[in-house]
């Protein structure tokens, strides 16, 4: 029996690294598979990890029918035992339906990797459909940290270091490290705990105000 498994977690929890490791493990076990991705941070049709690992992948776009694509490859004599789907939050619900059909009718294992929610804390359509259809959902155990040291659970979009909560759901960027700086006007992403995401308190804002623990209700410090 084949399975549709959704591996999820916030940014910086090692999803792409695990996707590549999963492919390596499957191939070592004598199986053959296909890598799929969409809107990788590198801008190319690859699965890339922040650790420096990367592999060429098939780029998924709105017009690509995954069922037809895989059936054509199988008909041409290609062997496909499994699919690795990175950045699966960007897949459309139709793509996820096609993946489920490949699992059920062709017995191809599908390992999907992606984040659940966007910078507005709203579910990505692809992730929502994966939650609805997956045989199993696995939360990655690597836990990224907010700048305050607490477990990071929310993905924040920043411009010039300031958290923004409006705009297109999909804007490709990369995450900001402890010592990184991002030019004003350039989109970046940062993982925050719920509290600091709600307060729109990014690392840069906290450093600028010299107040890692702002007062509640917008109060000003006492003079």
N, C-alpha and C positions, 0 to 999 in steps of 0.2 A: 504494500500500500504506500502511496506517495502522500506527502504532506505539504501544506502551505503554511510556512512558519514566518511570523513577523517579529524581527528583532528591533527593539526600539529603545530610545533613551534621548536625553537632551544632547545638544552639540558637545563635542569634545569628550564623548564617552567611548570612542573607539569603534564606531559602527563600520566605517570603511576598512579599518584594519582587520576587524573580525570577518568582514565579507571576503577579503583576500585570503585570510587564513582558512576560512571555510572552503574556498575554492581549492587551495593547496591540499587540504586534508582529503577532500573528495577525490581529487586527481591521484593522490598518493594511494588511495584505496582502489584504484583501477577504474574509476568512473570518469565520464566525459561530460562537460557542461558548457554553458554559454554565460558570459558576463553581460549584464545590461545596466545602464545607468541613465540618468537624466540631469542635466544642469550641474555637472560636477564643478567644484570650485576652480579647477584648473582651466575650465573653458574648452577642454577637449573631450573626445569620446573615450574616456578612461575612467577607471575607478582609482582614485588617488587617496592615499592616507597621509596625514600630517607627519607620520614617522618617515616619510620619503618613499614608501612603497607605491607602486602603481602597475596596473595591467590594462591593456586595451580592452574596450567594451563596445557593445552595440548601443548607439545613442537612441533613446526612445523619444519620439515626438508625438504630437497629437494625432497625426495621420497614420502612425504605425499600428497595424493590427497584429498583435503578438501571436494570436492563434494561427492566422494565415502564415506568418513568417516562420514559425516553428514547424508547422506542417509541411511547408515547402522544403525546408532544410531536411526534414526526416525523409521526405519523398525522394530527395536527391541523394539519399544514402548516408547523410550525416547522422552520427549517433549523439543523442542529447539525453543524458540521464537526469540532469538537474539544471536549474537556472539560479544565478546569483543576481539579485536585483538591488542595486545600491541607489540611494537617493529616492527611494520608492514613494516618499511623501509627494513627490512631483508627478508621479504617475496619475493618470486620470482614473476615475472609478471604472470606466470601461476597460482600461488596461488590467485592473485588478480582477474584474470579472473574467477576462480572457485567461489570466494566470490560473484562476480557480478551475476553469474548464480544462486547462492543460493538465492540472493535477488529477482531476476526476476522471477524464476520459483517456488521457495518454500516459498516466502514471509517471509524470515527470515531477520530481521534487522541486519546490520553489522556496528559496530562502530570500526573504525580502528584508532590507535594512533601511530604516528611516526614522525621522523624528515625528512626534505626534502633532505638536502644535507650532504655530508660527509666532512671530514677534508680538502679535496681538493676543496671544494665548488662545487662539481659535484653531480647531482641528483642520489640518490639511485634508482636502477631499479624498486624496489617495489613501492617506492614513486612516481616515474614518472607514473607508470601504474595506481596508485590510483588517481592521478591528472587527468589522461585521462578518467577514468571511474566513479569517484565518483559522486553521485547525489548532494552532497554538500561538500565543504571544509571549515572547521572552523579553524581559527587561534587562538590559545590559548591566552588569555588576560594577563596572568601572564608574565611579561617581565623580563627575567634575565638581569643582568648588567655585562658589561665588567669591568675589574679592574679599568679602568679610570673613571667609573661612567656613561658612555654612555650606551644606550640600546645595549645589545649583540644580534647579528644576525647570527654570524658564529661559527661553531664548529671547534675547533682546537685540533689536536692530539699533545701531548708533550711527550718527553722522557728526563728525568732529568731536566724538566722545560723549555726545548727548543722546539719551534714549529717545526714540521716536515711536509713536504708536499708530501712525497713519501711513498709507501708501500701498503700493501693489504687494500682493501676498508673496510673490516670487521676485526677489532681487538678489542675484548671486553676489556673495562677498565671502570674506573669510573671518575667522575669529581673531580677536586681539589678545595677545599674550601679556604677561605681567609687565614687560619692559617695552612693548611695542607702542608706537605712536601712529596715528592715522591722520593724514592731512584733512583739513576742514573741507566738508562737502563730499568726502569719500565714505561710501557705505561699508560698515563692518558689523560684526556680530559679537555678542558677549553673552556668556551664560551667567545668570543671576539667581539668587534665592527668590522665593515668591515675594518676600517683604521688600527687597530692594528693586525688584521689577515693578512692583506696584507703586513704589515711591519714585520710579525712574532714576534711581541712583546708580549710575555706572561707576566703574573704577575711576575714570577720569574726573567725573563730577565730585566724587568723594575726596580725591586727592586735591582738587582745586579748592574745595571748601574746608579742607583740613578737618572734616567732621565725619568720620566713618560711621557714626551712629547719630543721624539727625533726629532732632526733637519731633515728637508726634504733632499732628494737627497743624503743621506748617508754622509752628511757633518760632520766634526768633530767640537766640540765646540771650540770657539776661546779662546786662552790662554791669 
